[in-house]
């Protein structure tokens, strides 16, 4: 039995579907029963657990051969990251008590970076959970190709995509959520001891300009990328309601300057199979169907 957090999102859903195809039993860990209903119909067990409740997580993880850990993204954290520290503390207590045979945690490119930035939250997770006496794999994924969901409406309405990734011809390590889910499922079916790190990106690195070119191909009309001036970011994010935009800005600076990178660089990362055109086509189909899926 594999207990899967985040199963209602794109990564967790892809992971669960891969395990079900392989005839592996799945326990869907969800916040409420309604969110687990669709997975119950697929034959999954359903465990109700709030991510901040160690007691509920212990119950959800107990008896599981493997556990997939996914921390929900916190884009506007309180300084010092108390939100993620509380989540990680609950997870640590739960995993220590449940003692599954293995754990796969979704982490991120740049989790090891010492410079202050938003991805430090996953670095905190790695350091705390990495201390547990359980076989632990941290799956460090590149920038999600599905982040281009934010570009769908501008591409359709104006043909101009704003980009915080700069310069526009700089390749960025990106990966599709389908590949993340597939690799996580493969890891859960492997056996190892100790702590391991798997770094994952797509078939090739992608520039912001390539995103526009691919949108043009999918839509059959011109789309171009336009950079968002760096000196406008703080005011822009504040106008969108962010109270603490500094970590997000620091993260973007890290991608743009190149210090957010895999430990092994491009040569040392595992390569996915899903390309950008497939992802953007899927995003357009979901837009047409009126669906907005969480990651």
FILONU-156612 format. One record per residue (C-alpha): x, y, z; residue in three letters. Coordinates in steps of 0.05 Angstrom, whole numbers, padded with zeros to 5 digits, always signed. Layout:
# residues N
XYZALA;...
# end
This chain:
# residues 295
+00000+00000+00000UNK;+00026+00069-00019UNK;-00001+00130+00017UNK;-00003+00190-00030UNK;-00008+00262-00008UNK;-00030+00314-00059UNK;-00069+00262-00099UNK;-00121+00313-00121UNK;-00067+00354-00156UNK;-00031+00341-00222UNK;+00032+00311-00192UNK;-00002+00267-00141UNK;-00055+00247-00191UNK;-00004+00226-00243UNK;+00033+00186-00189UNK;-00030+00151-00166UNK;-00053+00134-00236UNK;+00016+00104-00252UNK;+00013+00060-00189UNK;-00058+00037-00204UNK;-00038+00017-00275UNK;+00018-00024-00243UNK;-00035-00057-00199UNK;-00005-00027-00136UNK;-00054-00009-00080UNK;-00062+00065-00065UNK;-00085+00103-00003UNK;-00108+00173-00020UNK;-00090+00222+00035UNK;-00139+00281+00030UNK;-00165+00338+00073UNK;-00238+00317+00068UNK;-00278+00258+00043UNK;-00308+00295-00016UNK;-00238+00305-00045UNK;-00225+00231-00040UNK;-00291+00207-00070UNK;-00265+00202-00142UNK;-00205+00162-00119UNK;-00249+00116-00077UNK;-00287+00099-00141UNK;-00221+00079-00172UNK;-00210+00029-00116UNK;-00165+00070-00071UNK;-00169+00072+00004UNK;-00182+00142+00031UNK;-00150+00172+00093UNK;-00172+00239+00119UNK;-00115+00281+00146UNK;-00099+00354+00155UNK;-00025+00366+00138UNK;-00014+00402+00204UNK;-00042+00345+00246UNK;+00011+00294+00265UNK;-00041+00248+00295UNK;-00082+00246+00231UNK;-00020+00237+00189UNK;+00003+00179+00233UNK;-00063+00144+00220UNK;-00058+00159+00145UNK;+00014+00132+00140UNK;+00009+00071+00186UNK;+00013+00006+00149UNK;+00038+00038+00085UNK;+00096+00007+00048UNK;+00113+00075+00018UNK;+00092+00147+00029UNK;+00093+00204-00021UNK;+00101+00271+00013UNK;+00080+00335-00022UNK;+00079+00401+00016UNK;+00028+00451-00013UNK;+00062+00512-00043UNK;+00065+00573+00002UNK;+00080+00631-00045UNK;+00071+00687+00006UNK;+00102+00659+00070UNK;+00111+00695+00135UNK;+00184+00715+00147UNK;+00222+00656+00177UNK;+00175+00606+00144UNK;+00135+00586+00206UNK;+00081+00555+00162UNK;+00126+00504+00129UNK;+00164+00491+00194UNK;+00099+00471+00228UNK;+00080+00425+00169UNK;+00149+00392+00169UNK;+00147+00381+00244UNK;+00080+00345+00237UNK;+00106+00303+00179UNK;+00169+00285+00218UNK;+00129+00262+00278UNK;+00082+00222+00234UNK;+00135+00188+00193UNK;+00176+00172+00254UNK;+00116+00139+00286UNK;+00088+00103+00225UNK;+00157+00080+00199UNK;+00138+00064+00127UNK;+00188+00022+00087UNK;+00206+00083+00044UNK;+00187+00156+00033UNK;+00190+00197-00031UNK;+00186+00273-00020UNK;+00173+00322-00076UNK;+00227+00375-00070UNK;+00255+00425-00119UNK;+00315+00447-00159UNK;+00354+00494-00115UNK;+00332+00464-00049UNK;+00405+00462-00030UNK;+00417+00536-00045UNK;+00442+00577+00014UNK;+00419+00644-00014UNK;+00353+00669+00015UNK;+00294+00653-00032UNK;+00226+00620-00033UNK;+00254+00550-00047UNK;+00288+00550+00021UNK;+00223+00521+00046UNK;+00239+00455+00011UNK;+00310+00459+00038UNK;+00280+00460+00108UNK;+00239+00399+00091UNK;+00300+00361+00064UNK;+00342+00377+00126UNK;+00289+00357+00176UNK;+00260+00295+00143UNK;+00329+00273+00120UNK;+00346+00259+00192UNK;+00294+00204+00198UNK;+00317+00131+00202UNK;+00274+00114+00141UNK;+00296+00104+00068UNK;+00283+00174+00040UNK;+00285+00200-00031UNK;+00280+00274-00047UNK;+00255+00284-00118UNK;+00282+00352-00138UNK;+00240+00376-00197UNK;+00254+00433-00244UNK;+00208+00492-00258UNK;+00139+00462-00274UNK;+00120+00469-00348UNK;+00049+00474-00322UNK;+00066+00542-00293UNK;+00050+00565-00363UNK;-00023+00559-00343UNK;-00015+00632-00323UNK;+00003+00647-00396UNK;-00058+00616-00428UNK;-00105+00675-00422UNK;-00054+00728-00444UNK;-00034+00684-00503UNK;-00107+00677-00523UNK;-00129+00749-00511UNK;-00068+00791-00530UNK;-00016+00745-00561UNK;+00035+00772-00510UNK;+00061+00731-00452UNK;+00093+00768-00394UNK;+00157+00735-00367UNK;+00193+00741-00301UNK;+00244+00691-00327UNK;+00298+00733-00360UNK;+00334+00742-00407UNK;+00283+00714-00455UNK;+00334+00670-00490UNK;+00362+00638-00427UNK;+00346+00563-00422UNK;+00311+00543-00357UNK;+00306+00472-00329UNK;+00232+00454-00334UNK;+00193+00390-00326UNK;+00122+00365-00337UNK;+00081+00343-00277UNK;+00066+00278-00313UNK;+00140+00262-00312UNK;+00146+00280-00239UNK;+00088+00234-00221UNK;+00116+00177-00264UNK;+00186+00182-00233UNK;+00157+00186-00163UNK;+00117+00123-00176UNK;+00179+00088-00201UNK;+00217+00108-00139UNK;+00162+00082-00093UNK;+00170+00014-00127UNK;+00245+00012-00117UNK;+00285-00010-00056UNK;+00343+00029-00025UNK;+00373+00048+00042UNK;+00391+00115+00070UNK;+00379+00182+00037UNK;+00380+00195-00038UNK;+00369+00255-00083UNK;+00340+00249-00153UNK;+00342+00311-00197UNK;+00292+00314-00254UNK;+00280+00360-00313UNK;+00248+00354-00382UNK;+00278+00329-00447UNK;+00314+00395-00458UNK;+00318+00464-00425UNK;+00267+00516-00447UNK;+00273+00590-00458UNK;+00216+00639-00447UNK;+00218+00653-00522UNK;+00208+00579-00536UNK;+00145+00580-00493UNK;+00117+00635-00538UNK;+00138+00598-00602UNK;+00104+00534-00576UNK;+00041+00572-00558UNK;+00042+00600-00629UNK;+00045+00529-00656UNK;-00011+00504-00612UNK;-00056+00564-00625UNK;-00039+00572-00698UNK;-00026+00647-00690UNK;+00032+00691-00668UNK;+00049+00695-00594UNK;+00110+00732-00566UNK;+00142+00739-00498UNK;+00152+00806-00463UNK;+00195+00813-00401UNK;+00167+00844-00338UNK;+00217+00897-00315UNK;+00255+00875-00253UNK;+00244+00941-00218UNK;+00168+00933-00223UNK;+00163+00865-00189UNK;+00156+00886-00116UNK;+00101+00936-00129UNK;+00066+00888-00176UNK;+00066+00830-00126UNK;+00043+00877-00070UNK;-00015+00900-00114UNK;-00035+00827-00122UNK;-00041+00821-00047UNK;+00027+00792-00028UNK;+00051+00814+00041UNK;+00121+00786+00036UNK;+00143+00785-00038UNK;+00218+00784-00024UNK;+00226+00708-00024UNK;+00190+00702-00091UNK;+00232+00757-00121UNK;+00295+00724-00094UNK;+00275+00658-00125UNK;+00264+00690-00193UNK;+00331+00724-00187UNK;+00362+00657-00172UNK;+00334+00625-00235UNK;+00354+00685-00277UNK;+00425+00690-00248UNK;+00434+00615-00251UNK;+00449+00600-00178UNK;+00384+00560-00172UNK;+00410+00497-00206UNK;+00414+00423-00196UNK;+00473+00396-00156UNK;+00496+00357-00217UNK;+00477+00411-00267UNK;+00443+00393-00332UNK;+00490+00335-00345UNK;+00474+00302-00279UNK;+00398+00306-00280UNK;+00348+00253-00300UNK;+00310+00273-00363UNK;+00235+00267-00371UNK;+00196+00245-00432UNK;+00140+00297-00438UNK;+00155+00358-00481UNK;+00128+00429-00476UNK;+00081+00424-00535UNK;+00044+00366-00502UNK;+00037+00405-00437UNK;+00013+00469-00471UNK;-00037+00430-00512UNK;-00064+00400-00448UNK;-00068+00468-00415UNK;-00108+00495-00474UNK;-00155+00436-00471UNK;-00167+00447-00397UNK;-00179+00521-00410UNK;-00231+00504-00463UNK;-00264+00456-00414UNK;-00264+00508-00359UNK;-00219+00467-00314UNK;-00164+00495-00270UNK;-00124+00439-00238UNK;-00078+00449-00178UNK;-00008+00422-00181UNK;
# end
